[in-house]
Amino acid sequence: MSSEQPEVVGQQSEEKEVFFGPNGEKISKNAWKKLQKAEAAKQEKEAREQERARERAAAEARRIEESKSTVIVEDEKLPAAKRIEVSQVRQHVGVRVKIMGWVHFLRRQGSLIFIELRDGTGFPPLVQCVLSGKLTQTYEAVTLNREATVCIYGMLVADERAKGGVELQADYWTLVANAHPDIENVFNSESHADTMADQRHLAIRQVKDLMILRMRSLAVQCFREHFFNKDFVEVTPPTLVQTQVEGGSTLFKFDYFGEPAYLTQSSQLYLETAVPALGKVFCVLPSFRAEKSRTRRHLAEYTHFEAELGFITYDDLLNILEDMVVDVAERLMKKAGPELKSLNPNFEVPQRPFLRMDYSDAIKYCREHNIYKDEETKTHFEFGDDIPEGPERRMTDQIGRPIFLCRFPTSMKPFYMARCGANGELTESVDCLMPGVGEIIGGSMRAWDYQQLMDGYKHEGIDASPYYWYSDLRKYGSCPHGGWGLGIERYLCWILGQDHIRNVCLYPRHIGRCKP
């Protein structure tokens, strides 16, 4: 009564009429028959699907072969097409135009092909193009893939259903370069962060990413406009240096023609040398930190806005920083308010004045609001403890407004920071903390007394001889002066409401992951 069957379906023992299921369990004869029937149906279904797939492939091959004989030419009777960019489409409704770009999205619907075209301009950065008739029957149209580059001619018409309210009704088009069809398998919106980082060169083509990069460019422009409006002079300090600004453990070391040198952590010391010559100076340059940690807000290489100016007080410094943050945010809103709001609907220009909070008061706040140094042991912060990112952000988010965290202990800050007059154990230092992101600015008044600087070298165990040029600033016409540094990536995380700093970088080189 038995017959041979696939092992995964069930087996029958001839001697005892015992039947087994796919996992080796004993089953009834009826259950065994159902398994055989289900397996036969499954195999039949798979055979039908394979046959349909072969038929589709054959039909597609015939269609592609037939498309090779279809040729389109531009109608010379039509008006000459005006070359424009996506950003200009709303100003050319009713005009025959020519737009070149990348196929951001492609949809075939019956005898029509809908293309969302991207050229890197515009808000929104896409224009819908519709191909119909013979335009969809050419070999290039049949084999067209997403991310191909094309040149499309046609009339722009108002259509509220299309993105941006404008549609390009094509009358002619040419393929510049097709894209490989495996673009669909490279990554998707659910891909792991490491996958997105590996494919960053392609991921930045997504609408959100390209808009963020455009906002980054505008933010840099707004900062420069702010500084120039305040009569600052832009200078370009070196990034290959032989002196340190912060801790030596965070320096990238390399050989400089037989001598040790480093990638700069900050341009501050060089900016200070320009103050006696130019008064108020700033720079926009990369800085490097060799901290082998991997967090959502640290980079091995980041863009650093730094500024220095003379003859100011500590209160002046805080007021200048406050004015910069607010003014740049206002400029950015004027240049690209709708675009900014589309990325971060909750963003508002911060209100003045910012909260001034001494480090000692921050320690007190954390203790009173149960923000712990160690959550597991419920250990409170003590004066002199560094407040890490997590607790600092919890405090900032609870307060819910910009904070100038002021007057850190000397033990926590570098040798070049000025001491508070009333308390030599504190520095005239400041971190600007923003809700949602934490620190975006670090600054201080600089030690301008020669002996105090010498004592600072000694305290930090630093050989003063390589810093002779920096020390000379205190010997030849010193003055009270101060400055700050701002990382554009963290600033943009605050402005754009981004939770991870990689989103605002062209190629994010994370600490612990230094590949583009």
Phi, psi and omega in degrees: 000340182277162175213154181291133179225158176303138184299327183289345183263320180157158180228154180237135175269123185294321187291318190246008180053041179259135183245142184238144177276183183296337180258014178087002180279151178287135179224166179284166179296320179297318179296323179295319179295321178298322178296318179296319181295317179296321180293321179295320179294321180297315180294323178294318178297316179298321180295318179296318180295320178295321179294318178296321178297319178295321179294318179296317180297320179294319179296319180294320179296318178296319181296318179295318180295317179295326183295338182295339180269355180270122182237137177244147177226153179287135179286113183290345180283342180285155177301151177300134182283136178269126179287119178225174176250166181302325181295345185255004189297322183291340178272359184232028176298134182087005181246141174280126187229173177227123181233133178248141179178197182254145177282098182287321180214144185225129179221126176260128182222101183063235181268012182244152170236122177260127180236130169262114188261138182233133175232009178092359180241170170091157172216107002292158187275020183228150170230135179279131178239140181241122175257137181219170176059222183296339180298336182264358188254359179284162178302320180297322180288318182295326183258009183295137180237160175301143182077005171293155176258134186222164172234119187242131178251145175165184182264134175273128180232150176287131178206107184295341180285339181274154177297128182084355177076012181225140179231141177260112179268105190286142171241353178192149176203158176226149176269124177275309177200128179281164176249151179293139182296343181287002175304330181291342183256359184292311179196167174214181185296342181259007181295151179296153182303322179293323177297316179297324178292318179296329181255027185302326181297336176259327183298329182291353176280346178294149187304313183297316182294316182291329177291323177296317179295324177293320178295326176299314179300316180294323179296316177300318178299317181295321177297315180298317179300319179299311182296317180295325178294334178265013177066029171282155177248130179276132177234170184231086178292163180287153174254350172258112190230167178236015176227155180255155177250314178257209180291142181296336182290345182257020181260138169274117184262145176208169180272126181245086181053046177091356178241150178289139177212174188219157167281134189295143171272334184193149178266009189305310186298320178291324177298322180299326180293337182274346182299313179297339180269321190239351175084294180230121187226156174211165176214159175231101187215163174285146169236158187229137177229121181268052177266115184275072174223164184226100181233173183280356183231011180244145177230151174284332178225128181218163181269124190247117167270122179228147182215150176218145176206154185258168176057050175232163174256173179298318177297322176302316182301314180297319180294322179294318178296315179300316179297320181296312183299314182290315183296317180294321178297319178295318178298319181294321178296322179291323182283322189210046181303308180300319179295316179298315182294330178292330178275325181218085182301338184270359184288136173223144175300128184295148180269144174269156353278156173286153177292128173264119182228121176290152177307318181298325178288329176294319176300315179297318181298315181298319180294318183287335183250019174054043170262108194264154171291322177226112184294325183293316183265357182057040179277128181278157173289146174242157178302130183104346178281142171284137178265108184293176184302312185302302178299322179298318179291321179298317178297313182297317181292325177294317180290323171074027177206162179300141182233133165264105178274116195242161167056066176282154176298150180299331181294342184261352189238160183293168186295336189274358184277140181289147177273152175290137184300318184280339183215103183292352178274355180243155179250152174277071186241163181204139168243133176265118182253135180240137177304138177091342183221334181090219186291131173237343181223141170231131182207175178189165162283148184261145176297117185247359175271131185302313184292322178299322178293318178300319178295326179294318176302312184296317181297323182272357181070033182259133174290120185284342187299319178292345181261021184305322182292326178287321178294327180300334179298334179271343180271330188240078174083052180288160177204158174298128180208162182205174180189186185201167174229141179228126175275120185297330181293315178293322178301316181290328174301321178290310183300315189262001177066034181270136183274344182227134188292339180297335184293340185255008181254149172292303173232099184286115175263092183284150171301127181086353177213094188253039177247144180298000000 
